[in-house]
């Protein structure tokens, strides 16, 4: 149990990579506050994770794009757990659309969840981690921030902002032994939308490692455990590209 005794907040925990992360953290003995806006799925994930233990999880409704709500719900979760050692901020959204057609409303939502949500959640755990003299924050960027993906240009711009934010706060918050890193994943998390089957297959063929997209439980969750554990205690400000070699960053 690599995370026994750890108190962890996971955002986006109702589905995909964050869902797999909640399962992995509970399996490794952590106490987890899982947050999302999809309550039915979020509660289901927590219930199933708790059934297998040995850690435990609790679900909280939280829209990471709303600053006041983030601070209020995070404060409640931190009080319930008796502190917070790790934040895994996985919540994110994308709305496929060519760059020239992106509306202001879509831009506000995509940037609100992906970039502002990262800033808000990081801020919401900072004081507790600073007072404790330690902490780990795991943010989520994307290959869309690093390579040309014209159908999600606003998403790519937001995720590039996440990288810049992560490096900035890693440089400043390291003084308090708070490490802040980024994961850039490539995983099958949703069914392919109708009409995009050829594009989905094209993306798989771009992956050097086995021409497949990653499995959230087998390929991404173990890295999330590593970054939450003491094994990564001397690593900060890094991008961990867990994508089969699509983006070979350094």
C-alpha positions in Angstrom: 0.0 0.0 0.0 2.1 2.9 -1.3 -0.4 5.6 -0.2 -1.4 4.3 3.2 -2.3 7.3 5.4 -2.4 9.8 2.5 -5.3 12.2 2.2 -6.0 13.0 -1.5 -8.4 15.1 -3.5 -9.2 14.0 -7.0 -11.1 16.2 -9.4 -13.1 14.8 -12.4 -13.5 11.5 -10.5 -16.7 10.5 -12.1 -15.2 9.1 -15.3 -12.1 8.3 -17.3 -8.6 8.8 -16.0 -9.7 10.4 -12.8 -12.1 7.4 -12.1 -9.1 5.0 -12.6 -7.1 7.3 -10.3 -9.7 7.1 -7.5 -9.7 3.3 -7.8 -5.9 3.1 -7.7 -5.6 5.5 -4.7 -8.2 3.6 -2.7 -6.5 0.3 -3.6 -3.2 1.8 -2.3 -4.7 2.7 1.0 -5.4 6.4 0.7 -8.4 8.4 2.0 -9.8 10.1 -1.1 -12.2 13.0 -1.7 -13.5 12.5 -5.3 -15.1 15.5 -6.9 -17.1 16.0 -10.1 -20.4 17.5 -11.3 -21.8 14.2 -12.6 -23.2 13.1 -9.2 -24.7 9.7 -10.2 -21.5 8.5 -11.8 -19.3 10.0 -9.1 -21.2 8.2 -6.3 -21.0 5.0 -8.3 -17.2 5.2 -8.7 -16.8 5.8 -5.0 -19.1 3.0 -3.9 -17.3 0.5 -6.2 -13.9 1.6 -5.0 -14.8 1.4 -1.3 -16.1 -2.1 -1.8 -12.6 -3.2 -2.7 -10.7 -1.0 -0.2 -8.5 -1.0 1.7 -8.6 2.8 1.6 -11.8 4.8 1.4 -13.4 7.5 -0.7 -16.2 10.1 -0.4 -17.8 11.9 -3.2 -18.3 15.7 -3.4 -20.1 17.8 -6.0 -17.8 20.5 -7.2 -17.5 22.6 -10.4 -13.8 23.5 -10.6 -14.5 26.5 -12.9 -16.3 28.3 -10.0 -13.7 29.7 -7.6 -16.0 30.2 -4.6 -17.4 26.7 -4.9 -13.9 25.2 -5.2 -12.7 26.9 -2.0 -15.9 26.0 -0.1 -16.0 22.3 -1.1 -12.2 21.8 -0.8 -12.4 23.3 2.7 -15.1 20.8 3.6 -13.2 17.9 2.2 -10.0 18.9 3.9 -11.8 19.2 7.2 -13.5 15.8 6.7 -10.2 14.1 5.9 -8.2 16.0 8.5 -5.8 17.5 6.0 -4.7 17.1 2.4 -1.4 15.6 1.2 -2.1 15.3 -2.5 -4.2 17.0 -5.2 -4.8 15.1 -8.4 -6.5 17.8 -10.6 -7.7 15.6 -13.5 -10.9 17.4 -14.4 -11.0 18.7 -17.9 -13.3 19.2 -20.9 -12.9 19.6 -24.7 -15.4 20.5 -27.3 -14.2 19.5 -30.8 -14.5 22.5 -33.1 -12.3 24.1 -35.7 -10.4 27.1 -34.3 -12.2 29.6 -36.5 -15.6 28.5 -35.3 -15.0 28.6 -31.5 -17.6 30.8 -29.8 -16.9 33.0 -26.8 -19.2 30.8 -24.7 -17.3 27.7 -25.6 -14.0 29.4 -25.0 -15.1 30.5 -21.6 -16.2 27.0 -20.6 -13.1 25.2 -21.9 -10.7 27.7 -20.4 -12.8 27.9 -17.2 -12.6 24.2 -16.5 -9.1 23.4 -17.8 -7.0 26.5 -16.9 -8.9 28.5 -14.3 -10.0 25.2 -12.6 -6.3 24.3 -12.3 -5.5 27.6 -10.8 -8.4 27.5 -8.4 -7.9 24.0 -7.1 -4.2 24.5 -6.7 -4.8 27.7 -4.7 -7.4 25.9 -2.6 -4.9 23.4 -1.2 -1.9 25.7 -1.0 -2.4 27.0 2.5 -3.0 23.6 4.1 0.1 22.2 2.3 2.2 25.2 3.2 1.2 24.9 6.9 2.0 21.2 6.8 5.4 21.8 5.1 4.7 19.3 2.3 2.4 18.3 -0.4 2.0 17.0 -4.0 0.0 18.6 -6.8 -0.6 16.7 -10.0 -2.1 18.8 -12.8 -3.2 17.7 -16.3 -2.0 19.0 -19.5 -2.4 17.4 -23.0 -0.6 16.7 -26.2 -2.9 19.3 -27.7 -0.7 21.9 -25.9 2.4 20.5 -27.7 1.4 19.4 -31.2 -1.1 20.7 -33.8 -4.7 19.6 -33.0 -6.8 22.2 -34.9 -10.1 20.7 -33.8 -9.4 21.5 -30.1 -7.4 24.7 -30.4 -9.0 26.3 -27.3 -8.4 23.2 -25.3 -4.7 23.1 -26.4 -4.3 26.8 -25.5 -5.8 26.1 -22.0 -3.6 23.1 -21.4 -0.5 25.1 -22.5 -1.5 27.5 -19.8 -1.6 24.6 -17.3 2.0 23.8 -18.1 3.1 27.4 -17.6 1.1 27.7 -14.3 2.5 24.4 -13.1 6.1 25.5 -13.7 5.5 28.9 -12.1 4.0 27.5 -8.9 6.5 24.7 -8.7 9.3 27.2 -8.7 7.7 29.3 -6.0 6.0 26.7 -3.8 9.0 24.4 -3.7 10.2 26.6 -0.8 7.4 24.9 1.3 8.3 21.4 0.0 5.2 21.4 -2.2 6.0 19.6 -5.5 3.8 20.4 -8.6 4.0 18.3 -11.7 2.0 17.8 -14.9 0.8 14.6 -16.6 0.2 14.6 -20.4 -1.9 11.5 -21.1 -3.1 9.6 -24.1 -5.9 7.2 -23.1 -9.2 5.8 -24.4 -11.7 7.3 -22.0 -14.9 7.9 -24.1 -16.6 6.2 -27.1 -15.6 7.6 -30.4 -18.2 10.2 -31.6 -20.1 9.2 -34.7 -18.3 10.3 -37.8 -14.9 10.5 -36.2 -14.0 6.8 -36.4 -11.4 7.4 -39.1 -9.8 10.3 -37.1 -9.7 8.1 -34.0 -7.9 5.4 -35.9 -5.5 7.9 -37.4 -4.6 9.0 -33.8 -4.0 5.5 -32.8 -1.6 5.0 -35.7 0.4 8.0 -34.5 1.3 6.2 -31.3 4.8 4.7 -31.6 4.2 2.2 -28.8 2.0 -0.5 -30.1 -0.3 1.8 -32.2 -2.8 2.0 -29.4 -4.1 4.6 -26.9 -3.5 4.0 -23.3 -5.7 2.2 -20.8 -6.6 4.5 -17.8 -6.2 1.7 -15.2 -3.2 -0.1 -16.6 -1.2 2.7 -18.2 -2.1 6.0 -16.4 -3.1 5.2 -12.9 0.2 3.6 -11.9 1.9 6.9 -12.8 -0.6 8.8 -10.7 0.2 6.5 -7.8 3.9 7.2 -8.3 3.4 11.0 -8.4 1.3 10.9 -5.2 3.8 8.7 -3.4 7.1 9.5 -1.6 8.9 7.8 -4.5 8.6 11.1 -6.4 9.5 13.4 -3.5 12.4 15.1 -5.3 10.6 15.8 -8.6 8.8 19.0 -9.4 7.9 21.3 -12.3 8.0 18.3 -14.7 5.8 17.2 -17.6 5.2 13.4 -17.5 4.2 12.4 -21.0 2.3 9.2 -20.6 1.1 8.8 -24.1 3.0 5.9 -25.8 5.6 8.3 -27.3 3.3 10.7 -29.2 4.9 13.7 -27.5 8.5 13.0 -26.6 9.0 15.9 -24.2 12.0 16.7 -21.9 
